[in-house]
Amino acid sequence: MSWRFTVCAALFVTCLLTANIIAVKLITVAGMVLPVAIIVFPVSYIMADVLTEVWGYAATRRVIWLGFACNALMVVAIWIGGEIPPASFWRGQPAYQEVLGQSPRILAASFAAYLVGEFANAFVLAKLKVATGGRWLWLRTIGSTVVGQALDSAVFIALAFAGTVPAGVLPAIVAGQWSVKVVYEAAATPLTYAVVRWLKSREGLDTFDYRTDFNPIRL
C-alpha cells in the first residue's frame, strides 16, 4: 500500500481514538444533547468512505480492525494508568477517573457499535458502487452513512442506556445523533469528492468489489 493509504488509515484511527476520549463531554446543538465527539467522529466514516471507494472493501476491513485493536490498546492503557496509585502530591486522580474511566457497559456498547456501524457503512458503499457502475458518489457516501450511522447510534444507545433511561426516550436520542451525523456527511460531500478524485488520479486505482468476500472477520 502507498503512503497515501497509510495517511488515510492514520486519519481514520486518529479520529476514532480522539472521539472516544472526548465523548465524555456533552454539548447542546439545536436543542439536542450530544457528545462533543460529534465534531470528529463522523470524519472516521468519511475516511472509511474514501478508503472503500479507492482501495475497496477488503482494504477498509483491515483498517477497521486496526482501529478496533488500537482502541482496545488505548482502553487497557487508560485502565492500567487509573489503577496505578498516584504520587502522594498529585491531586488529579478523581479527574482522571471521571474523564477517562468508562464503565464496562459503555465500553462494550462502544466497541459493538463501532464494528457494526463501520462494517455496514463499508459494505453498503461497496455494493452501491457496483450497482451504480461507479456513478453518483454522493449517493454512495450519504447512503452508506445513513445505514452505518443509524446502526452505530442504535446499537450504542440501546446497549449503553437501556434500562437506565425511559424506553420512550431512547428512540429520540438515537434519532438526534443519527440526524446530526448524516447532515455532517452530506455537508462534507464536496470535500469527499475532491479527496477521492485526487487519490484515484495519484493511485491509479478505482476498485470495484465484484468478487470480494464480505465476511467481516476475514483479514
C-alpha positions in Angstrom: 0.0 0.0 0.0 1.1 3.6 -0.7 1.8 6.3 1.7 -1.5 7.9 0.8 -3.3 4.8 2.0 -1.3 4.9 5.3 -2.2 8.6 5.8 -5.9 7.8 5.2 -5.7 4.9 7.6 -3.9 7.0 10.2 -6.6 9.7 10.0 -9.3 7.1 10.4 -7.7 5.7 13.6 -6.9 9.1 15.0 -10.5 10.4 14.6 -11.8 7.2 16.2 -9.5 7.4 19.2 -10.0 11.2 19.6 -13.7 10.8 19.5 -13.7 8.1 22.2 -11.6 10.2 24.5 -13.6 13.5 24.2 -17.0 11.8 24.1 -17.4 12.3 27.9 -18.2 16.0 27.4 -21.8 16.7 26.4 -22.9 19.7 24.4 -26.3 21.1 23.2 -26.8 21.6 19.5 -30.2 22.9 18.3 -31.8 21.7 21.5 -30.2 18.2 21.3 -27.8 16.9 23.8 -24.8 15.3 22.0 -21.3 14.2 22.9 -18.6 16.6 21.8 -17.2 13.7 19.8 -19.7 14.7 17.2 -17.1 17.2 15.9 -14.7 14.5 14.8 -16.3 11.0 14.9 -18.2 11.5 11.6 -14.8 12.1 9.9 -13.9 8.4 10.6 -16.9 7.5 8.4 -15.8 9.9 5.7 -12.3 8.3 5.7 -13.9 4.9 5.6 -15.9 6.0 2.6 -12.7 7.3 0.9 -10.8 4.0 1.7 -13.6 1.8 0.3 -14.2 4.0 -2.7 -10.5 4.0 -3.7 -9.0 0.8 -2.3 -12.1 -1.4 -1.8 -13.8 -3.2 1.0 -11.0 -5.7 1.8 -8.5 -2.9 2.5 -11.1 -1.0 4.6 -11.8 -4.1 6.5 -8.2 -4.3 7.6 -8.3 -0.6 8.7 -11.5 -1.1 10.7 -9.9 -4.0 12.6 -6.7 -1.9 13.1 -8.8 0.8 14.6 -10.5 -1.7 16.9 -7.1 -3.0 18.1 -5.8 0.5 18.7 -8.9 1.4 20.6 -8.6 -1.7 22.7 -5.0 -0.9 23.5 -5.9 2.6 24.5 -8.6 1.4 26.8 -6.3 -1.1 28.5 -3.6 1.5 28.9 -6.0 4.1 30.4 -7.4 1.5 32.8 -3.9 0.4 33.9 -3.0 4.1 34.4 -6.0 4.6 36.5 -5.2 1.6 38.7 -1.6 2.5 39.4 -1.5 4.5 42.7 -0.7 8.2 42.0 2.2 10.1 43.5 1.3 11.4 47.0 1.4 15.1 45.8 -0.8 14.5 42.7 -4.4 15.6 43.1 -5.7 14.7 39.7 -6.8 11.1 40.3 -10.5 11.9 40.6 -10.5 14.0 37.4 -8.6 11.2 35.6 -11.2 8.7 36.6 -14.1 10.9 35.8 -12.9 11.9 32.3 -11.1 8.7 31.2 -12.6 6.0 33.3 -15.6 4.5 31.5 -17.8 1.8 32.8 -17.5 -1.7 31.2 -21.1 -1.4 29.8 -20.2 1.8 28.0 -17.0 0.3 26.6 -18.8 -2.8 25.4 -21.5 -0.7 23.7 -18.9 1.5 22.1 -16.9 -1.5 20.7 -20.1 -3.3 19.4 -21.5 -0.1 17.8 -18.2 0.7 16.1 -17.9 -2.7 14.4 -21.5 -2.9 13.3 -21.6 0.6 12.0 -18.3 0.7 10.2 -18.7 -2.7 8.5 -22.2 -1.8 7.4 -21.0 1.5 6.1 -18.2 -0.1 4.0 -20.5 -2.9 2.8 -23.3 -0.6 1.6 -20.8 1.7 -0.2 -19.1 -1.1 -1.9 -22.3 -2.7 -3.0 -23.8 0.6 -4.2 -20.6 1.3 -6.2 -21.1 -2.0 -8.1 -24.8 -1.4 -8.5 -24.4 2.1 -9.9 -21.3 1.3 -12.1 -19.2 3.9 -10.2 -21.6 6.8 -10.7 -23.2 9.1 -8.2 -20.6 9.1 -5.5 -22.8 11.3 -3.4 -25.4 8.5 -3.3 -22.9 6.0 -2.0 -21.3 8.2 0.6 -24.6 9.5 2.0 -26.5 6.2 1.6 -23.8 4.2 3.4 -23.7 6.8 6.2 -27.5 6.7 6.6 -27.2 2.9 7.2 -23.9 2.8 9.1 -24.6 5.7 11.4 -28.2 4.5 12.1 -26.8 1.1 13.3 -24.0 2.7 15.2 -26.3 5.1 17.1 -29.0 2.4 17.7 -26.6 -0.2 18.9 -24.6 2.1 21.2 -27.6 3.8 22.8 -29.5 0.6 23.3 -26.6 -1.3 24.8 -25.3 1.6 26.9 -28.6 3.2 28.2 -31.4 0.6 28.0 -32.9 0.3 31.5 -31.3 3.5 32.8 -33.4 6.0 30.8 -37.1 5.8 29.9 -37.7 3.5 26.9 -39.6 6.1 25.1 -36.6 8.5 25.2 -34.1 6.1 23.6 -35.5 6.5 20.0 -35.3 10.3 20.3 -31.7 10.1 21.4 -30.8 7.7 18.5 -32.7 9.9 16.0 -30.9 13.0 17.2 -27.4 11.6 17.0 -28.2 9.9 13.6 -29.6 13.0 12.0 -26.6 15.2 13.0 -24.1 12.7 11.7 -25.9 12.3 8.4 -26.1 16.1 7.9 -22.4 16.3 8.7 -21.6 13.7 6.0 -23.8 15.5 3.5 -22.2 18.8 4.2 -18.7 17.2 3.7 -19.7 15.7 0.2 -17.8 18.3 -1.8 -14.6 17.7 0.2 -15.1 13.9 -0.2 -15.4 14.3 -3.9 -12.2 16.3 -4.1 -10.2 13.9 -2.0 -11.5 10.8 -3.8 -10.8 12.4 -7.2 -7.2 13.3 -6.2 -6.5 9.9 -4.7 -7.8 8.0 -7.7 -5.6 10.1 -10.0 -2.5 9.6 -7.9 -3.0 6.0 -7.0 -4.3 4.9 -10.4 -7.0 2.9 -8.6 -10.8 2.8 -8.7 -11.6 -0.5 -7.0 -14.9 -2.3 -7.6 -15.8 -5.2 -5.3 -17.2 -7.6 -7.8 -15.8 -10.8 -6.3 -14.9 -9.6 -2.8 -15.6 -11.8 0.2 -17.5 -9.5 2.5 -17.1 -11.6 5.6 -16.1 -9.0 8.2 -14.0 -11.5 10.2 -11.7 -12.4 7.4 -8.4 -10.4 7.4 
